[in-house]
Amino acid sequence: MIAFQFVTAFLMIFMGLYAFLYKRNLIKLVLALNLVDAGIHLLLISLGYRLENGLLPTAPIYTGYETLKGTPMVGPIPQALVLTSIVIGVCVLSLAMALTINAYQHYETLDVSKLRRLRG
Amino acid sequence: MNVLPWLIITPLFGAFSMPVISLLGGKFREHWVVIVSGLTLGIAAKVFYTIWKSNEILVYTLGDTNPIGNGVKFPIRIIWEVDLFGALLALTITFVSFLAILYSLEYMKHDTGLDKYYTLTLVLELGMLGIVITGDIFNFYVFLEIMSIASYALVAFRNDTWEGIEAGVKYMFVGSLASSFILLGIALLYGQYGTLTMAYLAMKIAENPTLISKVALAFLVGGLLFKSGAVPVHMWLSDAHPAAPSSISAMLSGLVIKAGGVYAIARIIFGIFNPGLHSYLKAFDMPALNLNTLGWIIIFFACLTLVIGNAMAVVQNDMKRLFAFSSVGQIGYILLGFGIGIVAYGDKIGEIALTGAVYHIVNHAVIKGLLFFIAGAVIHQVGTKNLNELSGLARRMPFTTLSFIIGAAAIIGLPPLNGFASKWLIYESSAMYNPILAVIAVIGTVFSLAAYTRVLFTFLGVESEKVKMVKEPGNAMIVPMLVLVIIILVMGILSWQISDKIMLPTAKMLEQLNGEYIMALLKFMGGG
C-alpha cells in the first residue's frame, strides 16, 4: 500500500503541473511553480518520517538523551535538504515576482500568451 | 595544499566583495573582477594539470579528510569528486568566463548597475564550476540552481527593454520547472537508496535496480534535456540567448548549456547508472537496467536537435538568434556522441564517440564564445543585429569579419580548424555504428553551412547606409576575440595531438571501464 503522504505529495505536484500548463496569468504560474516545489518538499519530508513501536518520532537533535527513551528520530538529512531547497525556492520566487513586475510595466498585462513579441 | 576548494572560494569571495569594492570606484571594480577571474583560471589550470598528470580521480571531502561517517560504513559527508572530464570543463569554463569578463569591460561600459552585473557573472561562473566538480547529487542540484538563478537574472539584466524581460520570463519559468523535475528525480533516488553520494548511489543502484530508479533517471534526463535546449523544448534558448548582453550570451551558449546540460547528463548516466556495470550484471543474470533504450532515446533527440536546430538557423534575420539556433544544432552533435557512447559502451566505437563529444564540448565553447563576441562587437559599433541592415561590413570592420570567417569555418567543421577534428570523430563513430546516423549528422552540417554562408555574404556584400561610419571596436573587445582566434587556429593545427593526449584519456575516464569513479570512493571505505 502506498502511504497517504506520498499520494498527497504527488497530487500537489500534478496540481502544480496542471496549473503551469493551463493557466495564463503570470502570478498564477509563479504559484504553480511553488506548488510543484512544495509537493517535492512534502515528499522529501515524508521520506524521513519513521513510526516505530507505535511511538511518535522526535526531532533529529542529538543530545544523548533520546536514545534512552527508545523513541525513533526522523531522518535529519531530508530536513536539511528541504531547508536548502526552500531557500532556493524563495530566491526563485522573488526573482519571478520581480520579472513579473517588469513584464507588467512593459506589456501592461499579466497574460503570458501576450508576451509574444520575440519572433523569427 | 589542496587547491580544489579555492576554485569555489575565489569567485564566491570575489562576487560578494564586489559591492564593497565598487565603493572605491569603477576602475577598482574592473581591476578586481579581472584579477578574481584570472586567479580562478589559474586555479582551474592547476587542478586540470594535477589530474591530467596523475590520471587519477581527485576526491575532496568538505569539512573533513574522510567521507565516511564515525561509526558507520557508508559516506555521509558531502564530497567533491573531480575526474579529467570535470577538470577539463572547469578549465574551459574559467577560460571563456575570463575572456567574457575582459570583453564586458568595454561592451558594458555604457550600462548602469555594473557591480550587480559583475557579481552575477562571477556567481554564474562559480555555479558552473560547482556542477563540474561535485560528487554529491544534492550539492549538484544546489550549484545547478545557483547557476540557473544567476543566468535568469543576467538574461533580464537590461530591464529597460522589453526584449530582455520577455526572454527572462520565458527562460525563468521553463528553467524552474526543469529544476523541479531534477529535484523530484533526486528525491526519488534518495527515498529509494538513502544516499546522495553519486559513487555510492551507483553501487546501491547496481545492487538493487528498481522501477523507482528508472523513473528517477527519466526525470533527471528529462529535466537536463530541458536545460541543455534539446529540440522539442529549445524555444526558451532561442529567445534567452539573443536577448542577453553579448558577453553573457557567449557564456550561456558556450558554457551554461554544457555544464548544466550535457555534462550533467553524461555524469549521471556514466557516473551513477553506469552502462558497463549493468551489462556486467546482466551477463550474470542479475537484475539490471537496460541502458540501451536510454541511449537510443538520446540518439533520437540528438538527431532531431541537430537537424531542426541547424535548419532553423538558416531562416533567421537576427544575427544573434541565428547563432543561438546554431548552438541548439551543435548540442545535437554532442548528444549524438554521448548517445552512441552509451549504446556502443565498452566498444572502440563508443570510445571514439565519447572522445568526439567531449572534444566538441570544448571546441564549441571556444567557437561560440568567439561568434557571440563578434555579434556583440557588431551591435556595439553599428547598433543593430538585423542581417538585412548589416550588408558590407567587411570593409569597415576587417578584423571582425576575418574572425567571423575563422569562427564560422570552425563551427561548420572545415579542416584545418578545431571544429573539424571533433565533428570528424562524431561522424566516424556514427558511420561505424549506423550509417543512417552519419547521414543525418551530415545533413545538419549542410544546413549549418547554409546559415553561416548567408551571414558571410551579408558581411561581404554591398555597403549599406548604416555601416558607412563604422569603426572597429576598442582593444578590450579586440583582445578576447584575438585570443579565441589564436586558440582556434592552434587547436586546429594540433587537433590530433590534443585528441590523443587530452580528449582520449578524458573520454576513458568518463567511460570508466573499470569503475574508477566508484573505486575512488571505495578507497576510503576500505576493502575496495
HADDOCK unambig.tbl for C-alpha pairs under 7 A between the chains (distance, minus, plus):
assign (segid A and resid 33 and name CA) (segid B and resid 177 and name CA) 6.70 0.50 0.50
assign (segid A and resid 37 and name CA) (segid B and resid 180 and name CA) 6.33 0.50 0.50
assign (segid A and resid 40 and name CA) (segid B and resid 184 and name CA) 6.03 0.50 0.50
assign (segid A and resid 44 and name CA) (segid B and resid 187 and name CA) 6.00 0.50 0.50
assign (segid A and resid 47 and name CA) (segid B and resid 191 and name CA) 5.89 0.50 0.50
assign (segid A and resid 92 and name CA) (segid B and resid 149 and name CA) 6.83 0.50 0.50
assign (segid A and resid 99 and name CA) (segid B and resid 165 and name CA) 6.66 0.50 0.50
assign (segid A and resid 99 and name CA) (segid B and resid 169 and name CA) 6.32 0.50 0.50
assign (segid A and resid 102 and name CA) (segid B and resid 165 and name CA) 6.80 0.50 0.50
assign (segid A and resid 103 and name CA) (segid B and resid 165 and name CA) 6.06 0.50 0.50
assign (segid A and resid 103 and name CA) (segid B and resid 166 and name CA) 6.82 0.50 0.50
assign (segid A and resid 106 and name CA) (segid B and resid 162 and name CA) 5.85 0.50 0.50
assign (segid A and resid 115 and name CA) (segid B and resid 166 and name CA) 6.30 0.50 0.50
assign (segid A and resid 118 and name CA) (segid B and resid 239 and name CA) 6.87 0.50 0.50
assign (segid A and resid 120 and name CA) (segid B and resid 316 and name CA) 6.16 0.50 0.50
